[in-house]
Each structure stands twice: as C-alpha cells, then as structure tokens.
Amino acid sequence: MPNIERCLRRAPLGFEDDFFGGFDLRIPGYCQRGTTRTRVGAGSGFLVSADGYVLTNRHVVDSDRAEYTVILNDEAHRGEKVTARVVARDPGNDIAVLKIDRTGLPFLQFGDSDRLQVGQTAIAIGYSLGEFDNTVSKGVISGLARSIRAGDAGNGRSEQLEDIIQTDAAINPGNSGGPLLDIAGNVVGMNVAMAEAQSIGFAIPANEVRAVFTQVQQTGTIERPFLGIRYRLLTPEAKAAEGLRADAGAQLVGGPGEPAVVPDSPAANAGLRAGDIVTAVDGTKITTEQDLASLVAKTRVGQVLTLTVLREGAEITVKITVGKRP
C-alpha cells in the first residue's frame, strides 16, 4: 500500500500560515503509511444543513490522498466520528465544502456580512491549538474590506484574499475553517488567517461563503467568475503623468506574452480593447479600496454586467456576460 506522507497540516504560528479551529465539529486528518493510520492535524468546520453539508477552509482539506473524519460536537452526537467526502474546493478562495452521510443534524444559519459594522460584537468558537475544543473568544469587528496575502510557510504557497473581515476575537491555530458569529449566533464569517501581532485575525465574509455553498448545492461544483482581462489600477500620479481623464479605474494593459484582453474570452467577445479604462461595474465605481477583481468576484457565471468604459476620451457602456474561469 503506498505511503502517504502528508494528509492535513498543522501550520506554524504566524501570518505566513492560514487558520485552524472548530464549532459544531472538528475535522482531523488521517494519513496512511503502510497499514498505520495517523492523525497529523486538526481543523474546524461547521454544519450548514441538516443533511450533513460542512464548510471549512480549503487549506484544511487540501490533500487528495487524505481521509478526513468529522467529529460531531452537538449534544445528540457528541464525539461521533463520521467519514467526510470533499465535494468541492474553491479555486479562487480558501473555502471547501464537505459532506457527511447523516441527516437530522443541527446547523448554523448565515447572517448578512454586508451589514457588518466596525465595533460590533464578534464571537469565534473553535478547536483552539487542535487541543481545546469549544473554545470561545469574544471581540469586535475591527475592520472591513481588508486585503491580505495568506499562505503556508511550509510549502511556499500563498494567495491573495480580498474583502476580508478583521477581528480582535482571539483566533489561534486550530480555528481554521471555523465560524465567526454575531451576537445572535449567526455566521458572519469563516476564520481564515492570523497575523503575528496580537488581536488581529481575519475571516472570509459569510455572504461569499454562502454563495459558494449554494452553488455547490445546486451544481455540485464551484464556478469562479471570469472576464479575461489584465489591468492596472489608476492612481492620481498615473493620471497626471499620462494626461488621463479618469480619476480612478482599471486600465486594460498586458505584459510580455500576456495580452490585456484574453482571446475568445468574455471580454474579447464584448469588444473590450487594450487601453480601455473600466471606471464602474453596474454603476459601482472602481477604486483602490474596491477594485475590479473584488467587484467581479461577487458576480456569478452567466450574469450580464454593464461596464462603464473610457475609450479614447469618450465614455461608453459595454455589456459583458461573466464566464467561467478556465
């Protein structure tokens, strides 16, 4: 039987790594070396349906060779171990959807993360340090719409995460994939990263997590929106230096061997060109705080968008149908 060297990592402390944790359940990973099954790490997840759908971070279940076991943690099933199947991993964000073969389970409800306000109460419940289950920490929402780069010092991989919630509720190794709750117990985020500094943790907004889950429920897969463009965000310095009319926006530019508009992409089919400056999407202006990528990430495949575009000094509108990322 083949040796499996790594099933589920426990990452080192620090901003180089992502998260860990738990609420309704824990997700330890097991690997096989010869005929020995060994637990090599633990993360968190939470039930979002009575028929056993579980949400967690992608990095908690990133190995295709691992066997994942969910340990239920509600009163009726406390300590029950159930083999979990990874249904889908989000290729554009740190979200994964699992399924266990159980029905009649208690589950969490989603809150509306778009209505979060800085200063409101936030609660994290997790499998802290992979050792202390049902650890509760309380804090506040410290910031919204943060942009961070999270990764794993152990394998050198990292990813850019946009529109992230910042909280000072204590989030430790062991909290990855666990929920961030509001005072009513609704999920407003999924824990995803921690900084080296104290009292700085991050969570993926619940609305984004819910959209991924809904898509998986309906289609069995995760489809990421795709336009097929490369761009740079305009700055006041670029406007002044190049005499541009736009105060802000995304200017379509390419690089060596990388066209500004990908051939046969939704952008190409819509008639976008190199040099175009996209200033708004469905009336929402593009800024350095809310760039084109973050606006597109909130759309769905097949959705028709109206782009406001500056082309050779004239403002035009372009209709574009969001495609599926290859």
C-alpha positions in Angstrom: 0.0 0.0 0.0 1.5 3.4 -0.9 2.9 5.6 1.8 1.0 8.9 2.3 3.5 11.5 3.6 1.1 14.3 4.4 -2.7 14.4 4.9 -3.6 17.5 6.8 -1.0 20.0 8.0 -0.9 21.9 11.2 0.9 25.1 10.3 3.2 27.1 12.4 2.1 30.2 14.2 2.4 33.4 12.2 0.9 35.3 9.4 2.7 33.0 6.9 0.0 30.4 7.7 -3.7 30.2 7.4 -6.2 29.1 10.1 -7.5 26.3 12.2 -10.5 25.8 14.5 -13.9 24.4 15.3 -17.5 24.9 16.3 -20.1 22.2 15.6 -17.4 19.7 14.7 -13.7 19.1 14.3 -12.0 17.8 11.1 -8.9 15.9 12.0 -6.9 14.4 9.1 -5.5 10.9 8.9 -2.8 9.6 6.7 -1.6 6.1 5.9 1.9 4.9 6.0 1.9 1.2 5.3 -1.0 0.0 7.4 -0.8 2.6 10.1 -3.4 5.5 10.3 -2.0 8.6 11.9 -3.7 11.8 12.9 -1.4 14.6 11.6 -3.5 17.7 12.3 -6.9 19.1 13.1 -9.0 22.0 11.8 -12.5 23.2 12.2 -15.7 23.4 10.2 -19.4 24.0 10.7 -22.6 22.3 9.6 -24.8 24.4 7.3 -27.6 21.9 6.5 -29.5 19.1 8.3 -28.3 16.6 5.7 -24.6 16.9 6.5 -23.0 19.7 4.5 -19.9 21.0 6.2 -18.0 24.2 5.4 -14.3 24.7 6.2 -11.2 26.2 4.7 -9.7 24.7 1.6 -6.3 24.5 3.2 -7.7 22.3 6.0 -8.6 19.6 3.4 -6.2 20.3 0.6 -4.8 16.8 0.2 -6.5 14.4 -2.3 -4.8 11.5 -0.7 -6.0 12.1 2.8 -9.0 10.6 4.6 -11.0 13.2 6.6 -13.0 12.4 9.6 -15.6 14.7 11.1 -16.1 14.5 14.9 -19.6 15.8 15.7 -19.9 18.1 18.7 -23.6 18.7 19.3 -25.5 17.2 22.3 -27.1 14.4 20.4 -24.0 13.2 18.5 -21.1 14.4 20.7 -17.9 12.5 19.8 -19.4 10.6 16.9 -16.9 10.1 14.1 -18.1 10.2 10.5 -16.0 9.9 7.3 -16.3 13.1 5.3 -16.2 13.5 1.5 -14.7 16.6 -0.1 -17.4 17.8 -2.5 -15.6 20.9 -3.8 -12.7 23.2 -3.2 -12.9 26.8 -4.2 -10.1 27.5 -6.7 -10.2 31.3 -6.0 -10.6 31.4 -2.3 -9.9 29.4 0.9 -13.3 27.6 1.1 -14.1 23.9 0.8 -17.4 22.1 1.0 -17.6 18.6 2.6 -20.5 16.1 3.0 -21.1 13.5 5.7 -23.7 10.8 5.5 -26.1 11.9 8.2 -29.5 13.6 8.4 -31.4 15.5 11.1 -28.3 17.4 12.2 -28.4 20.8 13.8 -26.8 23.5 11.7 -25.8 27.2 11.8 -27.6 30.0 10.0 -25.9 32.6 7.9 -26.1 36.3 8.8 -25.7 39.2 6.3 -22.0 40.1 6.2 -22.7 43.2 4.1 -24.4 44.7 7.1 -21.5 44.3 9.5 -20.2 47.5 11.2 -16.9 48.2 12.8 -17.2 47.8 16.5 -20.0 45.3 16.7 -19.5 42.1 18.7 -17.8 39.1 17.1 -17.6 35.6 18.6 -15.2 32.8 17.5 -15.8 29.3 18.7 -13.0 26.8 17.8 -10.8 23.8 18.4 -8.0 26.0 19.7 -4.5 24.7 19.1 -6.0 21.5 17.9 -6.4 20.5 21.5 -9.1 22.6 23.3 -12.5 22.1 21.7 -15.4 24.5 22.2 -13.0 27.4 23.0 -15.0 30.6 22.9 -13.4 34.0 22.3 -15.2 37.4 22.1 -14.2 40.6 20.5 -15.3 43.1 17.9 -15.2 43.6 14.2 -12.0 45.6 13.8 -12.1 46.3 10.1 -13.9 45.5 6.8 -12.8 45.0 3.2 -9.3 44.2 4.1 -6.9 42.7 1.6 -4.3 40.2 2.8 -1.9 37.7 1.5 -2.1 34.4 3.4 -0.1 31.3 2.9 1.9 28.4 4.3 5.5 28.8 5.2 5.8 25.0 5.0 5.0 24.7 1.3 5.7 28.2 0.0 2.2 28.7 -1.3 0.2 31.9 -0.8 -2.9 33.5 -2.1 -4.4 37.0 -2.2 -7.6 37.3 -0.2 -9.8 40.3 -0.8 -12.7 41.9 1.1 -11.7 40.2 4.3 -13.1 40.8 7.8 -10.7 41.8 10.5 -11.5 41.0 14.2 -9.7 41.1 17.5 -11.6 38.0 18.8 -8.8 35.6 19.6 -8.2 33.2 16.7 -5.5 30.6 17.2 -4.0 27.6 15.3 -6.9 25.1 15.5 -9.5 27.7 14.3 -9.1 27.2 10.5 -12.5 26.9 8.9 -14.5 27.7 12.0 -17.3 30.3 12.1 -17.2 33.9 13.2 -20.5 34.6 14.8 -22.6 37.7 15.6 -24.3 38.2 18.9 -27.3 36.3 17.7 -25.3 33.2 16.8 -25.4 33.7 13.0 -22.4 33.0 10.9 -20.9 36.3 9.6 -17.5 34.9 8.5 -15.2 31.9 8.2 -11.9 32.2 10.0 -9.1 32.1 7.6 -5.9 33.8 8.7 -4.0 35.3 11.7 -1.3 37.9 11.9 1.8 37.8 14.0 0.6 40.7 16.0 -1.8 40.0 18.9 -5.6 40.6 18.4 -5.5 40.6 14.6 -7.4 37.8 12.9 -9.2 37.6 9.6 -12.4 35.9 8.3 -14.0 35.4 4.8 -17.3 37.2 4.7 -20.4 35.0 5.2 -22.1 36.2 2.1 -19.2 34.9 0.0 -19.1 31.6 1.9 -22.9 31.2 1.5 -22.7 31.9 -2.3 -20.1 29.1 -2.7 -22.2 26.7 -0.6 -25.4 27.5 -2.6 -23.6 26.9 -5.9 -22.3 23.6 -4.7 -25.7 22.5 -3.5 -27.2 23.4 -6.9 -24.5 22.3 -9.3 -22.0 20.1 -7.3 -19.1 22.3 -8.3 -17.6 25.7 -7.7 -17.5 28.0 -10.7 -15.4 31.2 -10.4 -16.4 34.3 -12.5 -14.0 35.2 -15.3 -13.8 38.2 -17.7 -10.5 37.6 -19.3 -8.7 40.9 -18.8 -5.4 42.1 -17.3 -5.4 45.6 -15.8 -3.7 48.1 -13.6 -5.5 50.4 -11.1 -5.1 54.0 -12.0 -3.6 56.4 -9.5 -3.5 60.2 -9.3 0.2 60.0 -10.4 -0.6 58.0 -13.5 -3.5 60.3 -14.4 -1.2 63.3 -14.1 1.8 61.7 -15.9 -0.3 60.4 -18.8 -3.0 63.1 -19.1 -5.8 60.6 -18.5 -9.4 61.8 -18.0 -10.3 59.1 -15.4 -9.6 59.9 -11.7 -9.8 56.1 -11.0 -10.5 52.9 -12.7 -8.9 49.8 -14.2 -6.9 50.4 -17.3 -6.6 47.3 -19.5 -2.9 46.6 -20.1 -0.9 43.5 -20.9 2.7 42.4 -20.4 5.3 40.3 -22.2 3.4 37.5 -23.8 0.2 38.4 -21.8 -2.4 40.3 -23.7 -4.6 42.9 -22.0 -7.7 41.0 -23.3 -7.6 37.2 -23.4 -8.6 35.9 -26.9 -12.0 34.2 -27.0 -12.8 35.4 -23.5 -16.0 37.2 -22.4 -14.1 40.5 -22.5 -13.0 39.8 -26.1 -16.5 38.8 -27.1 -17.8 42.0 -25.6 -15.4 44.1 -27.6 -13.1 45.4 -24.8 -9.7 46.6 -26.0 -6.2 47.2 -24.6 -6.1 50.8 -23.3 -9.8 50.8 -22.2 -10.4 52.2 -18.7 -13.2 50.5 -16.8 -14.5 53.0 -14.3 -17.6 51.3 -12.9 -19.4 47.9 -12.8 -23.2 48.1 -12.8 -22.8 51.7 -11.5 -20.4 50.9 -8.7 -17.2 52.9 -9.1 -13.8 51.2 -9.2 -11.4 52.5 -6.5 -8.2 51.3 -4.9 -10.3 50.1 -2.0 -12.9 48.3 -4.3 -11.1 47.2 -7.4 -12.4 45.5 -10.4 -11.3 42.0 -9.2 -13.3 42.3 -6.0 -16.4 43.5 -7.8 -16.2 40.7 -10.4 -15.7 38.1 -7.6 -19.1 39.0 -6.2 -20.8 38.1 -9.5 -21.9 34.7 -10.8 -21.2 32.8 -14.0 -23.8 33.8 -16.7 -24.6 37.2 -15.1 -24.7 40.1 -17.5 -22.7 43.2 -16.3 -22.8 46.8 -17.5 -19.3 48.3 -17.6 -18.7 52.0 -17.8 -15.6 52.4 -20.0 -13.5 55.3 -21.1 -12.1 54.7 -24.6 -10.0 57.4 -26.4 -11.5 60.1 -24.2 -15.1 59.1 -24.7 -17.3 57.3 -22.2 -19.2 54.2 -23.4 -21.1 51.3 -21.9 -20.2 47.7 -22.6 -22.4 44.7 -21.8 -20.4 41.6 -20.8 -21.5 38.1 -19.8 -19.5 36.7 -17.0 -17.8 33.5 -17.9 -16.3 30.5 -16.0 -12.7 30.7 -15.1 -10.8 28.0 -17.1 
